[in-house]
Amino acid sequence: MNRGWLWALLGLCVGVAVGFFAFQGGPGRANPQNPSPATPVRVPEPTPEERERRELGVAVRGADGELVQAVRAGTGWTLGVELPRRPVQLDQLERDAMRLFREIKRTGVSVDRVALLVRTDQLKDVYGNPLKDVAIARVGLSGATFQRINWDGFDPRNFPRVAEEFWLHPELQQELVRRDQAEEAGQSQAGGQGEDEQGGGTGSGGGGGSGG
């Protein structure tokens, strides 16, 4: 009788051991302490075109812009970029455009043409309702013009003179006219003061001669 109990206990111990082995790492089950080595995944190297496009995207985003078109053909890239949600202020717009073009130039990527579109959410219709994504400026540059400009020393007020395409919303166009008129008035005033000073000097000389 005692021998029967002994054999039953021995069988139970063997069953527990086999079950434990199967649970830990037996055939058909993964052992969490000894995981099978993962198969390495080979990531293909980006092409030169992909690297250039990535660099352009980083540059445009760094200037708070969006790269909406990038086509590589021929000798360089044709780019379409946007500056969204900008204030309706001419000086600020010129500085933002200057910064964006400068960042693109710093990539060293060849550009055939770049077109910038500036948008705002600050305008309202005649009923006072806010307008969304209104285009307020466009600046288009050929590759030759883009490369010719020294973006570290360029005066952004000269965009209308050098750009192949330049358009302003009427709100900004009025601001441009007022600025040009103020500059012309300042130059005329400075010129008039210079003539007065020259005239005064001549009169003084003439008086001296008469007295002699």
C-alpha positions in Angstrom: 0.0 0.0 0.0 2.8 2.4 0.9 4.6 1.5 -2.3 1.5 2.4 -4.4 1.4 5.8 -2.8 5.1 6.2 -3.5 4.6 5.5 -7.2 1.7 7.9 -7.4 3.7 10.7 -5.8 6.6 10.0 -8.1 4.3 10.2 -11.2 2.9 13.5 -10.0 6.3 15.0 -9.6 7.3 13.9 -13.1 4.1 15.4 -14.5 4.7 18.7 -12.8 8.3 18.8 -14.0 7.3 18.1 -17.6 4.6 20.7 -17.5 7.0 23.3 -16.1 9.5 22.5 -18.8 6.9 22.8 -21.6 5.7 26.2 -20.2 9.2 27.7 -19.9 10.8 26.7 -23.2 9.5 23.4 -24.5 9.0 22.6 -28.1 6.7 25.0 -29.9 6.9 27.8 -27.2 9.1 30.8 -27.0 11.2 31.2 -24.0 11.0 34.8 -22.7 14.4 34.5 -21.2 16.0 33.3 -24.4 14.2 35.2 -27.2 15.0 34.2 -30.8 17.2 36.8 -32.5 15.2 39.3 -34.6 15.8 39.3 -38.3 17.6 42.6 -39.2 15.6 44.9 -41.5 17.7 46.6 -44.2 16.5 50.1 -44.8 17.4 51.2 -48.4 19.6 54.2 -48.8 17.8 57.4 -50.0 18.5 58.5 -53.5 20.2 61.8 -54.1 16.9 63.2 -55.2 15.2 62.0 -52.0 18.0 63.6 -49.9 17.6 66.9 -51.7 13.9 66.9 -51.3 14.3 66.2 -47.6 16.8 69.0 -47.2 14.4 71.4 -49.0 11.5 70.4 -46.7 13.6 70.9 -43.6 14.7 74.4 -44.8 11.2 75.5 -45.7 9.7 74.3 -42.4 12.6 76.0 -40.5 11.3 79.3 -42.0 7.7 78.6 -40.9 6.7 77.7 -44.5 5.2 74.7 -46.3 6.7 72.9 -49.3 3.6 72.3 -51.5 5.5 71.4 -54.7 8.9 70.0 -55.4 9.6 68.6 -58.9 13.1 67.6 -60.0 13.6 68.0 -63.7 16.5 69.0 -65.9 19.1 71.0 -64.1 17.2 71.7 -60.8 14.1 71.8 -58.8 10.8 73.6 -59.4 9.5 74.6 -56.1 6.1 75.9 -54.8 6.2 77.2 -51.2 3.7 78.9 -49.0 3.8 81.1 -45.9 0.4 80.6 -44.2 -1.3 82.7 -41.5 0.9 85.8 -42.0 0.0 89.3 -40.8 -1.1 91.8 -43.4 2.0 93.9 -43.0 4.3 94.6 -45.9 7.6 94.9 -44.0 6.9 91.7 -42.1 6.0 89.9 -45.4 9.2 91.0 -47.0 11.3 89.8 -44.1 9.5 86.5 -44.0 10.0 86.0 -47.8 13.7 86.9 -47.5 14.2 84.4 -44.7 12.5 81.6 -46.6 14.5 82.2 -49.8 17.7 82.4 -47.7 17.1 79.1 -46.1 16.4 77.4 -49.4 19.7 78.9 -50.8 21.7 77.5 -47.9 20.8 74.0 -48.8 23.0 74.3 -51.9 20.3 72.5 -53.9 20.0 73.6 -57.6 16.8 75.6 -58.2 15.2 76.1 -61.6 12.3 78.2 -60.3 10.7 79.0 -57.0 7.2 80.5 -56.5 6.1 81.8 -53.1 2.5 82.3 -52.1 1.7 84.1 -48.9 -1.7 83.6 -47.1 -3.4 85.2 -44.2 -6.4 84.7 -41.9 -6.6 88.4 -40.8 -8.8 89.8 -43.5 -12.6 90.2 -43.4 -15.3 90.5 -46.0 -17.5 93.6 -46.4 -19.9 92.1 -43.9 -17.2 91.8 -41.2 -16.9 88.0 -41.5 -13.3 86.6 -41.1 -11.8 85.1 -44.2 -9.5 82.1 -44.2 -6.4 81.4 -46.3 -6.6 84.5 -48.4 -3.7 85.0 -50.8 -2.0 88.3 -50.2 1.2 88.1 -52.1 3.0 86.1 -54.8 6.7 86.2 -55.6 8.2 84.1 -58.5 11.9 83.9 -59.2 13.7 82.1 -62.0 16.6 79.9 -61.2 19.0 82.5 -62.6 17.6 85.3 -60.5 17.5 83.2 -57.4 21.1 82.3 -57.8 22.2 85.9 -58.6 20.7 87.4 -55.5 22.9 87.6 -52.4 20.4 86.6 -49.8 22.6 87.8 -46.9 22.7 91.3 -48.2 19.6 91.7 -50.4 17.1 94.5 -49.6 13.7 92.8 -49.7 12.1 96.1 -50.8 13.6 95.4 -54.1 11.5 92.3 -54.8 9.3 94.2 -57.2 12.3 95.2 -59.2 14.0 91.8 -59.5 11.2 89.2 -59.4 9.8 87.7 -62.6 6.4 87.6 -60.9 5.3 90.0 -58.1 1.8 90.6 -57.0 0.3 92.1 -53.8 -3.2 92.1 -52.4 -4.9 95.6 -52.7 -4.4 96.1 -48.9 -0.6 95.6 -49.3 -0.5 97.4 -52.6 -1.9 100.5 -50.9 0.7 100.1 -48.1 3.5 99.9 -50.8 2.2 103.1 -52.5 2.1 105.0 -49.2 5.7 103.8 -48.4 7.0 104.9 -51.8 5.3 108.2 -51.5 6.8 108.8 -48.0 10.3 107.9 -49.3 9.9 110.2 -52.2 8.8 113.0 -50.0 11.7 112.4 -47.7 14.1 112.5 -50.6 12.6 115.7 -51.9 12.8 117.4 -48.5 16.4 116.3 -48.1 17.2 117.7 -51.6 15.5 121.0 -50.8 17.5 121.4 -47.6 20.7 120.7 -49.5 19.8 123.4 -52.1 19.0 125.9 -49.3 22.3 125.2 -47.6 24.2 125.7 -50.9 22.2 128.8 -51.7 23.0 130.2 -48.2 26.7 129.6 -48.7 26.7 131.4 -52.0 24.9 134.4 -50.7 27.4 134.7 -47.8 30.3 134.6 -50.2 28.8 137.3 -52.4 28.2 139.5 -49.4 31.7 139.2 -48.4 33.0 140.2 -51.8 30.8 143.3 -51.9 32.0 144.5 -48.6 35.6 144.2 -49.8 
